[in-house]
Amino acid sequence: MDVSMTVWVLTVLGLCALIAVDFFIGRKPHDVSIKEAGIWTVVWIALAALFGVGVSIWGSGQAGGEFFAGFITEKSLSVDNLFVFILIMAKFSVPSHLQQRVLLFGVLIALVLRAIFIAAGAAIIASFSWVFYIFGAFLLYTAWKLIQDAMSDEEEDWDENRVLKSIEKKFGVADKYHGTKLFIQQHGKKVMTPLFVVMLAIGMTDVLFAMDSIPAIFGLTQDPYIVFTANAFALMGLRQLYFLIGGLLKKLVHLSYGLSVILGFIGVKLILHALHESGVHVPEISIPVSLSVICGVLIITTITSLIASKKQAEKDAAEGAQKDSIEA
């Protein structure tokens, strides 16, 4: 898809305008209701759908299909990220009315850093086609790790990385939250508030997740414009999605299995593409097939997760009733 610099500039300005509107609406810290989160989740998905239709009309059907496949993949991977976001919020005891502000700035940090990753990835792919082998192998490894983590009985936890710890040590951190302030004066020294530390934690954590999501979307399209916009729309609705399905995440017990299948599928697709670029006659997986596989896996994963969660809830209820009767 041939995109002029004018279109790039207009797209970035449009995204900035959407972010500004989102910030203006949620500028006052408050507890986000399910209704508010639901409305804005629908709005962001509708905007992404309209953009995808626009890409199909003014670009090509192929480009539109690549955008939708990339958006759905990035969105599904971002849902998995919400598990860690919940752990971070709990670890730092973030007040509920400040969580939306944390997510907004955390996502903005992640969006800027991902744009840098995408530009670097596009430059590397343009110069070295063999990088597809590395991307494909990495996605297959990530898929295997996801399965192992899903099968593990250990509870997931989150620990601060060295970069974040070094920043805290250098600048210092206040002992409590001070509203929406990011820095305060304490004992004659300017120190960070816990709110700013959490924002950095969310942004840095999302960049770590980009290590698998960026290669995944490059497996669906090598167009930097589509890669960037699909990531942007997937990330910008993440804040509302956090409040909408935060309580439902525990019910998606098979999500990691589904994501591992998707990443493994895209990893195979990348390796086949690399072989094709090397002159080896192998079949390549089309975008319609990719889109069908991704959507099919997500639908099946959601259905089986809800069934399994319902059975577990019934089992727990039965065991609780039995225990109460024994005690009685």
PyMOL commands that set and color helices and strands:
alter all, ss='L'
color gray80, all
select helices_A, chain A and resi 5-25+34-58+61-91+96-127+131-151+162-171+194-218+224-236+238-245+249-251+255-277+287-327
alter helices_A, ss='H'
color red, helices_A
select strands_A, chain A and resi 183-186+189-192
alter strands_A, ss='S'
color yellow, strands_A
deselect
rebuild
show_as cartoon
